[in-house]
């Protein structure tokens, strides 16, 4: 009875995660279309996670994080936080440069990166049928990439980098949770807070002056500048994007705390199918038939993975 209850809990968390992530990506695309500053959006998302987490976790009674030695911060938490910063930034660049549907089809390669990194770092080899499912997923992504109407090398590179870094981040985050018993939501808050340390100087050097000029003197986003006539809309979209990014991160870390890194990566790939569908319906991005076929093959790879795990008598705890 307990495994069934756990599966239902993870399923409910995944539904919330998929919904929030779809909304976050659609709003994020709207923000970056009007306000093309991906590092600024990254800063807002990380800051929102830190600011919203403190009161929310206190009200919810989430236990405090244990006291870690300084050496642990430098060896584990700081690299993890830096990976979180880069993952968030590359994700914003990818959805800025290419349609959400394409960016998330490329980032559906996360299970491949997770399986490869788990083998390279920890010697964990996936069964052959799982490997076949992951190859099917990769073939779907390759087909979708080859037929993408809005191909952009920077967008593709950013999406691939985000997928690889996300896999590395989740592998080590899972080990930190297991080895230290830190609450997964406290870990999310800590990593976001530490990630603000590198993102602030990067923002100041790359976009700070341009954002200031747009706000004071007007810029390329309409009369009155970004903070003029359209400033209220831009500010509202940025605030909504930050809140949605926090909520979907809470849902994502809650799923990660309950399943294996590879199962999480496959759940993430299924989430990307939901994000792709939402973007096609809401933003009406054009997609040729072969592009849609590639997306379908990627989702089929996710389903094949679940079947392989069930045959191995290892329930994946995923709602697909």
N, C-alpha and C positions, 0 to 999 in steps of 0.2 A: 504493500500500500504506500509505503514511503517513497519508493522510486517513482510511482505514478504521481504522487503529490508534488515531488520535486520537478518532474517534467512539466506539470501544469504551471508551476511557478515560473520556470524558465520560459515557457511558452508565452505567458502573460507579459513577462519582462521584455521578451523579444518583440511582441506586438507593439508595446509602448516605445521601444527603441526604434523600430522601423518607422513608426508614425512621426515621432519627434525628429528623427534624422531626415526624413523626407521634407518636413516643414522647414527644418533648419537649412537644408541645402537650397530649397526654392527661395527662401528669404535671403540667403547668402548670395545667390546669383543676382537677385534684384539689387542688393546693396552694391556689389562689385560692378554691376552695369552702370549705376549712377555715380559710384564713388570708387574708382579703380585704384584702391590702395590696399593690397592684400595683407601687408604687414600691420597696418592699422586695424584691420578686421581681426587679425590674429591676436593683437594686443587686447582688443575689446573682449574677445572670447575668453582668453586666459584670465583677465581681470574679473570678468563676470563670474567665472567659476570660483575664484577665491572669495569674492565679496558675497555671493549668494550662498555659498556653502556654510560659512560660519554660523549665521543665525538658523538656517534650515536644519543643520545637523544638531545644533544645540536643542532645538524644539523636538526633533525626532529622537533624541537620546542616543545618537551615534557615539560610541565610546571614543575617548581621546586616543590619539596615536601614542605609541610608546616612545620613550626617550631613546634615540639612537645615538651611538657614539659618533664623534666627528669624522672618524675614518670611514664609517659606513655611508655617511652623507657624500663624501667625495668619491668613494669607489662605486657606489650603487645609485643613490638618489639623484645626484647631480647629472650623471650621464643619462639616466632615465628622463629627467626633466628636460634636458637639452634635446633628447629625441622627441619628446612631446612637443616642444616648441617647433622643431623642424617639421614634424608631421603635420601640425596644424597649419603652418605657413605654406608648405607644399600643397596641402589640400586646397587652401584658398587660391593659390596661383592656378591650380588645375581647373577649378570651376570658373575662374575668371577668364582663362584663355580658351577653353573649349566648352561645349555643352555639357550639362550635368550628366546626361545619359552616357556620353562617351567617357567622361572622367571616372564615373563609377564602374563602368564596364572594365576599364583598365585596372582600377583598384580592386576589382574582384579577384585579381591574382594573389591577394593576401594569403589564402591557404597554401599556395605554391611556395611563397616566401617563407611561411611558417614551417612547413614541412622541411624545406631545404635548410633553413637555419637551425631547426631542432636537430637535424642529422649532423650538420657541420659543427655545432657548438656542444651538443650533449650526446651525440651518437644514437639518437632516437630515430629508428628507421620505420617508415610507414609501410603497412602491408601492400602487396602488389595490387590488389583490387582498389585500395585507396589511392595508390599512385596513378592507376588508370583513370579514376574519376577526376583527379587533379589535372591530368593531361587533357581530358575532355574540356575541363573548365578553361585551360590555357588556349585550346584551339578556338573556343568560342570568343575569347578576348581578342585573339589574333585576327579572326574573321571580322569582328566588329571594328577593329582598328584599321584594317585594310580598306574597308568600305565607308569610313567616316567622312562625311561631307565637309566638316570644319576641322580638318587636321591641323595641328599646331605642334611643332617640335617641343616648344617650351611646356605646353600643356601636357603632352604625353610624358615628357621627362619628369615633370612635377608629380603626376599621378603615380608613375612607377616608383619614384623615390618615396612618396607618401605610403604606398603599399608595403615597401620593404622596411621602412622605419617603423610602421605600425606593427608589423610582425615582430620585429626585434623588441619593441616596447612591451608588447603583450607577453612575450615569452619571459622576460625578466620581471615584469610586474607580477605575473602569476607566481614566480619563485619568491619574490619579496613577500607576498601575502602568505605563502605556505611556510616560509622560514621564520617570519617575525610575528605572524598572527595579527598584523595591522589590519584594521578595518578597511575594506576596499574603497569606501568613500573618503576616508581620511587620507588614504594614499593619493587619491585623485586630487584632493585639495592641496596636499603638500607638493606634489609634482607641478601643479599649475602655478603655485606660488613661487617655487624655485625657478620655473621657466620664465617668469617675468623678469628675472635678473638679466639674462642675455637679450630678451626681446626689446627691452626699453632702449638700450643704446643702438641696436640694429634699426629700430624704428626712427630714432632721432637722426641717424646718419642717412637713412634711405628715403623716408617719407615725411618726417616731421616738418621740415621747412615747406614742402609742397602743400601739406595739409594746412599749415598756418597761412600761407599765401592765399589758398583757396578760400579760407574762412574770412580773411581780412579784406583782401583786394578783389575777390571774385575770381572765377576761373572758368574751366571748360564745361561746367555743369549747369549753365544757365545764368541769366542775369541775376546779379546779387551774390554770385558765388555759391559754393556748396552749402554755406550756412545762411544764405539769403532767402529768396522766395521758396526754394526747395529744401531749405535747411531743416524744417520741422519733419518733413518726410524722411530725409536722410538720417536724421537723428533717431527717429522712431524705428526705422529699419535696422539701424545699428544696435539699438537697445533690444529689439526683438531677436535679432540674430544672436546676441550674447546670451540672452535668457534661454533660447532654444538650444544653443550649443551646450550650455551647462546641463540642462535637463537630459539631453540625449547622452551626454558623457556619464551622468549618474546611472542611467539605464544600462549603458554599455559596460561600465565597471561592475554593475550588479550581476550582469550575465557572466562576465569574465570570472568573477569570484566563485561561480557555481559549476563551470565546465572546464575542460582542458583547453590549452591554447589553440590546438588545431580545430577542435569543435567550435571554439569561439570564432576562429578565422572563417570557418564555413558558414556560421550564422551571420557573420559580417558580410560574406558574399551574397547570402540570401537577402540581407538588408539592402544591399546595393541594387538588387533587382526591383525592390519596392521603390527605392529612390529614383531609379531610371523610369519606372512606370509613372510615378508622380510627376516627374519633370516633363515627360512627353505629354501628359494630359494637361498639366497646368501651364507650362511654358510653351507648349506646342512646337517643340524643336523638330525640324524635319529629320526623318530617318529612313534611308532606303531599305528595301526588303532584306538584302543581305546583311545589312547592319543589324536589323531586328533578329535575323537568324543567328547571328553571332551572339547576341545577348541571350537568346533562348538556349543556345548550346552551353553558355556559361552557367545558366541556371540549372540545366540538365546535369552538369558536372556536380553541382551542389547536391542534387537529389541522389545521384549515383554514389556520392560519398556517404550519405546517410544510410543507403542500402548496404554498402560495404561494411559500415560500422555495426549495423544490426546483425549482419551475418557473422560478424566476429564476436557476437554476444557482448558488445560494449555499447550500450544505449547512448546515443549522442546527445540526448536531452535537447534537441532542436525542434522547433515547431514547423518543419518543412518535410 
